[in-house]
């Protein structure tokens, strides 16, 4: 499962750097995709360190607080770059002067995210990192992660609304995948670690939540792939147009 996360984020990192290279004349969008590329790179490190196989080199590592710190601290750093990326992207879109207006359902979603964040902070001692009482930094990092997810989710709702008002299409689908990744990841901790064990007496590490945890990196990668396809399709269309123009010129010369 760790290798699956490494593969997903490594793919997103490579494509994000290529997307950033497209924005030579758009500073903020270039910064946005560079931040998403760095976020993906840090996530690769995080998943590489969250691996029971490391017990072969450091006996007892995976069961120790150090594995928790190696998991939560890189994730917090990755999310800082994710926040910076979505903020830069929103700023870049707003600079286009298209204007936007959040709908009631957008505000409702933001309020719901704030409520979930408050609940997570209140029940923070039920989080997985709370078991490592000898290293409180792990729990602090996990709480910080939830705050960063909530902030990023709120901005992703703004990005989704902006992309829809720009005409929708593949860009809007990419932003929706990004929003789904962020919101799902933010809700998973609340549901799996607080709601299920507390209200329904269901083990937090059940097959459904584990499947969703493993699937969220691919949602992020899908968002990047969809955005990358915009440039790929545009390049193919440009090449086809040039080929038609070249063919027309040759026909004109022959005639």
Secondary structure, 3 states (H helix, E strand, C coil): CHHHHHHHHHHHHHHHHHHHHHCCCCHHHHHHHHHHHHHHHHHHHHHHHCCHHHHHCCCCCCCCHHHHHHHHHHHHHHHHHHHHHHHHHHHHHHCCCCCCCCCHHHHHHHHHHHHHHHHHHHCHHHCHHHHCCCCHHHHHHHHHHHHHHHHHHHHHHHHHHHHHHCCCHHHHHHHHHHHHHHHHHHHHHHHHHHHHHHHCCCCCCCHHHHHHHHHHHHHHHHHHHHHHHHHHHHHHHHHHHHHHHHHHHHHHHHC
